[in-house]
Amino acid sequence: MNIRTLQPSDMEAASAVCLAAFHHSVASSLPDEGIATFRNIAMPESFRERMAKDTVMLVAEVENKVVGVAELRDGCHVSMLFVSPDQQKQGIGKALFNGLLQQVRSNKITVSASLSSVPAYQKYGFGISGNVGQIAGLIFQPMEMTIF
């Protein structure tokens, strides 16, 4: 497995990984509005727009194929962490998360976790930091982790 910075040539593959993982684990718990919102966020064009901002984007490759995507916004907020459904439970998500940790510029990291991903983030060391919320149909659990 190789963890590296997302390149413009990875946009289509990164989008496909995010959408496949989202539909596998999250979409069934959301209203149509949330599914449409996420589809827009995960489009290649949206990745390109975010690359120009204060965002770190990483991909995980296995045998030269993108199988995971992670994104850190503003040096302190995990805004994406997805692994292809057929590659989950193999340490790829943890490796991506560890890659993001190297880019953190704060003593606290936050995430708006999908409800199905809360246990995974708890394993990484995050704790619940607020009530479940919903924005544009996306239902999330605010979580945070303090780094020493």
C-alpha positions as CSV (number, residue, x, y, z in Angstrom):
1,M,0.0,0.0,0.0
2,N,1.2,3.5,-0.9
3,I,-0.2,6.7,0.7
4,R,0.5,9.8,-1.4
5,T,-0.9,13.2,-2.3
6,L,-3.9,13.2,-4.6
7,Q,-2.9,14.3,-8.1
8,P,-5.2,15.9,-10.8
9,S,-5.0,12.6,-12.7
10,D,-6.6,10.8,-9.7
11,M,-9.8,12.8,-9.7
12,E,-12.0,10.3,-11.4
13,A,-10.7,7.3,-9.3
14,A,-11.0,9.3,-6.1
15,S,-14.6,10.2,-6.9
16,A,-15.4,6.6,-7.7
17,V,-14.0,5.4,-4.4
18,C,-15.9,8.0,-2.4
19,L,-19.2,7.3,-4.1
20,A,-18.8,3.5,-3.9
21,A,-18.0,3.6,-0.2
22,F,-20.7,6.2,0.5
23,H,-23.4,4.1,-1.3
24,H,-22.1,0.9,0.5
25,S,-22.1,2.3,4.1
26,V,-23.9,5.7,4.3
27,A,-26.5,6.4,1.6
28,S,-29.2,4.1,3.0
29,S,-29.4,6.2,6.2
30,L,-29.9,9.5,4.4
31,P,-32.8,11.3,2.6
32,D,-32.5,11.9,-1.1
33,E,-31.3,15.4,-0.4
34,G,-28.2,14.1,1.5
35,I,-27.4,11.6,-1.3
36,A,-27.5,14.4,-3.9
37,T,-25.4,16.7,-1.7
38,F,-22.7,14.1,-1.2
39,R,-22.7,13.2,-4.9
40,N,-21.9,16.9,-5.6
41,I,-19.2,17.0,-3.0
42,A,-17.6,13.8,-4.4
43,M,-17.6,14.9,-8.1
44,P,-14.2,15.3,-9.7
45,E,-14.8,19.0,-10.3
46,S,-15.5,19.5,-6.6
47,F,-12.1,17.8,-5.8
48,R,-10.4,20.2,-8.2
49,E,-12.0,23.2,-6.6
50,R,-11.0,22.1,-3.1
51,M,-7.4,21.4,-4.2
52,A,-7.0,25.2,-4.6
53,K,-8.0,25.8,-1.0
54,D,-6.4,25.0,2.4
55,T,-6.9,21.3,1.9
56,V,-4.7,18.2,2.1
57,M,-5.9,15.3,0.0
58,L,-4.4,11.9,0.2
59,V,-5.0,8.7,-1.7
60,A,-4.1,5.1,-0.8
61,E,-3.0,2.9,-3.7
62,V,-2.8,-0.9,-3.8
63,E,-1.2,-2.3,-7.0
64,N,-1.3,1.2,-8.6
65,K,-5.1,1.4,-8.1
66,V,-6.6,4.2,-5.9
67,V,-8.6,2.4,-3.1
68,G,-8.9,5.1,-0.5
69,V,-9.3,8.9,-0.2
70,A,-8.8,11.2,2.8
71,E,-9.1,15.0,3.0
72,L,-8.1,17.4,5.8
73,R,-9.5,20.9,5.6
74,D,-7.9,24.0,7.2
75,G,-5.3,21.8,8.9
76,C,-7.8,20.5,11.5
77,H,-11.0,19.0,10.1
78,V,-11.2,15.6,8.5
79,S,-13.7,16.2,5.7
80,M,-13.4,12.8,3.9
81,L,-12.1,9.4,4.7
82,F,-13.3,6.6,2.4
83,V,-12.0,3.2,1.4
84,S,-13.3,1.0,-1.4
85,P,-15.9,-1.4,0.0
86,D,-13.8,-4.4,-1.2
87,Q,-10.7,-3.1,0.5
88,Q,-12.1,-2.2,3.9
89,K,-10.9,-3.8,7.2
90,Q,-7.3,-4.0,5.9
91,G,-5.8,-1.0,7.6
92,I,-6.2,1.4,4.6
93,G,-8.4,3.9,6.5
94,K,-6.0,3.9,9.4
95,A,-3.0,4.5,7.1
96,L,-4.8,7.4,5.5
97,F,-5.8,8.8,8.8
98,N,-2.2,8.6,10.0
99,G,-1.1,10.4,6.8
100,L,-3.6,13.2,7.7
101,L,-2.3,13.4,11.2
102,Q,1.1,14.4,9.8
103,Q,-0.5,17.4,8.2
104,V,-2.5,18.7,11.2
105,R,-1.7,22.2,12.3
106,S,-3.8,22.3,15.5
107,N,-3.9,20.5,18.8
108,K,-7.5,19.4,18.0
109,I,-8.9,17.6,15.0
110,T,-12.6,17.5,14.2
111,V,-14.8,15.4,12.0
112,S,-18.5,15.5,11.1
113,A,-18.8,11.7,11.0
114,S,-21.5,9.8,9.2
115,L,-23.4,7.8,11.9
116,S,-22.1,4.5,10.5
117,S,-18.5,5.7,10.8
118,V,-18.7,6.8,14.5
119,P,-17.2,3.5,15.8
120,A,-14.2,3.7,13.4
121,Y,-13.5,7.3,14.5
122,Q,-13.8,6.3,18.1
123,K,-11.1,3.6,17.5
124,Y,-8.9,6.4,16.1
125,G,-9.3,8.3,19.3
126,F,-12.1,10.7,18.6
127,G,-14.9,11.4,21.1
128,I,-18.4,12.7,20.5
129,S,-18.4,16.5,20.8
130,G,-22.0,17.5,20.2
131,N,-25.5,16.4,19.1
132,V,-26.2,14.7,15.8
133,G,-26.8,17.3,13.2
134,Q,-28.1,17.6,9.6
135,I,-27.0,20.0,6.9
136,A,-28.3,19.7,3.3
137,G,-29.6,16.2,4.1
138,L,-26.3,14.9,5.4
139,I,-26.7,13.5,8.9
140,F,-23.5,13.6,11.0
141,Q,-22.1,13.2,14.5
142,P,-19.7,16.0,15.5
143,M,-16.5,14.4,17.0
144,E,-13.1,15.7,18.0
145,M,-9.7,14.4,19.1
146,T,-7.1,16.2,21.1
147,I,-3.5,15.8,20.0
148,F,-0.7,16.3,22.5
